[in-house]
Protein backbone atom coordinates (compact mmCIF):
# COMPACT_ATOMS: atom_id res chain seq x y z
CA UNK A 1 0.00 0.00 0.00
CA UNK A 2 1.30 3.44 -0.93
CA UNK A 3 0.03 6.54 0.85
CA UNK A 4 0.67 9.93 -0.76
CA UNK A 5 0.06 12.46 1.99
CA UNK A 6 1.43 15.66 3.44
CA UNK A 7 0.74 14.28 6.94
CA UNK A 8 3.89 12.97 8.67
CA UNK A 9 4.10 9.15 8.88
CA UNK A 10 4.11 9.17 12.70
CA UNK A 11 0.57 10.61 12.63
CA UNK A 12 -0.66 7.93 10.24
CA UNK A 13 1.22 5.02 11.84
CA UNK A 14 1.60 5.71 15.58
CA UNK A 15 4.43 3.90 17.31
CA UNK A 16 2.47 2.85 20.41
CA UNK A 17 -1.12 2.42 21.53
CA UNK A 18 -0.64 4.55 24.64
CA UNK A 19 -1.40 7.68 22.62
CA UNK A 20 -4.93 6.40 22.04
CA UNK A 21 -5.60 4.70 25.38
CA UNK A 22 -7.58 7.59 26.88
CA UNK A 23 -9.85 8.11 23.84
CA UNK A 24 -13.41 6.82 23.90
CA UNK A 25 -16.63 7.08 21.91
CA UNK A 26 -19.58 8.85 23.50
CA UNK A 27 -22.82 10.71 22.77
CA UNK A 28 -23.50 14.40 23.37
CA UNK A 29 -27.15 15.33 22.63
CA UNK A 30 -27.38 12.20 20.44
CA UNK A 31 -24.33 13.28 18.42
CA UNK A 32 -21.55 10.67 18.37
CA UNK A 33 -18.12 12.00 19.35
CA UNK A 34 -14.61 10.74 19.95
CA UNK A 35 -13.22 12.36 23.11
CA UNK A 36 -10.10 12.31 25.29
CA UNK A 37 -10.88 12.06 28.98
CA UNK A 38 -8.92 14.09 31.52
CA UNK A 39 -10.40 14.39 34.99
CA UNK A 40 -13.92 15.89 34.98
CA UNK A 41 -13.72 17.14 31.40
CA UNK A 42 -13.46 15.61 27.95
CA UNK A 43 -11.74 17.19 24.97
CA UNK A 44 -13.51 16.65 21.64
CA UNK A 45 -11.15 14.92 19.21
CA UNK A 46 -13.56 14.09 16.39
CA UNK A 47 -17.21 14.42 15.45
CA UNK A 48 -18.59 11.14 14.08
CA UNK A 49 -21.92 12.11 12.57
CA UNK A 50 -23.69 11.73 9.25
CA UNK A 51 -25.58 15.00 9.77
CA UNK A 52 -23.67 17.91 8.17
CA UNK A 53 -25.24 20.48 10.52
CA UNK A 54 -23.56 18.79 13.52
CA UNK A 55 -20.17 19.91 12.19
CA UNK A 56 -21.27 23.56 12.35
CA UNK A 57 -22.06 23.48 16.09
CA UNK A 58 -19.44 25.59 17.87
CA UNK A 59 -19.98 23.89 21.24
CA UNK A 60 -18.60 20.54 19.99
CA UNK A 61 -15.86 21.61 17.60
CA UNK A 62 -12.63 19.57 17.94
CA UNK A 63 -10.52 20.95 20.77
CA UNK A 64 -13.53 22.04 22.82
CA UNK A 65 -13.76 20.81 26.42
CA UNK A 66 -17.06 19.31 27.59
CA UNK A 67 -18.04 18.54 31.17
CA UNK A 68 -18.17 14.81 31.84
CA UNK A 69 -21.77 15.05 33.17
CA UNK A 70 -23.02 16.32 29.79
CA UNK A 71 -21.78 13.21 27.97
CA UNK A 72 -23.39 9.78 27.69
CA UNK A 73 -20.78 7.02 27.42
CA UNK A 74 -21.55 3.84 25.46
C-alpha positions in Angstrom: 0.0 0.0 0.0 1.3 3.4 -0.9 0.0 6.5 0.8 0.7 9.9 -0.8 0.1 12.5 2.0 1.4 15.7 3.4 0.7 14.3 6.9 3.9 13.0 8.7 4.1 9.2 8.9 4.1 9.2 12.7 0.6 10.6 12.6 -0.7 7.9 10.2 1.2 5.0 11.8 1.6 5.7 15.6 4.4 3.9 17.3 2.5 2.8 20.4 -1.1 2.4 21.5 -0.6 4.5 24.6 -1.4 7.7 22.6 -4.9 6.4 22.0 -5.6 4.7 25.4 -7.6 7.6 26.9 -9.8 8.1 23.8 -13.4 6.8 23.9 -16.6 7.1 21.9 -19.6 8.8 23.5 -22.8 10.7 22.8 -23.5 14.4 23.4 -27.2 15.3 22.6 -27.4 12.2 20.4 -24.3 13.3 18.4 -21.5 10.7 18.4 -18.1 12.0 19.4 -14.6 10.7 19.9 -13.2 12.4 23.1 -10.1 12.3 25.3 -10.9 12.1 29.0 -8.9 14.1 31.5 -10.4 14.4 35.0 -13.9 15.9 35.0 -13.7 17.1 31.4 -13.5 15.6 27.9 -11.7 17.2 25.0 -13.5 16.6 21.6 -11.2 14.9 19.2 -13.6 14.1 16.4 -17.2 14.4 15.5 -18.6 11.1 14.1 -21.9 12.1 12.6 -23.7 11.7 9.3 -25.6 15.0 9.8 -23.7 17.9 8.2 -25.2 20.5 10.5 -23.6 18.8 13.5 -20.2 19.9 12.2 -21.3 23.6 12.3 -22.1 23.5 16.1 -19.4 25.6 17.9 -20.0 23.9 21.2 -18.6 20.5 20.0 -15.9 21.6 17.6 -12.6 19.6 17.9 -10.5 21.0 20.8 -13.5 22.0 22.8 -13.8 20.8 26.4 -17.1 19.3 27.6 -18.0 18.5 31.2 -18.2 14.8 31.8 -21.8 15.0 33.2 -23.0 16.3 29.8 -21.8 13.2 28.0 -23.4 9.8 27.7 -20.8 7.0 27.4 -21.6 3.8 25.5 
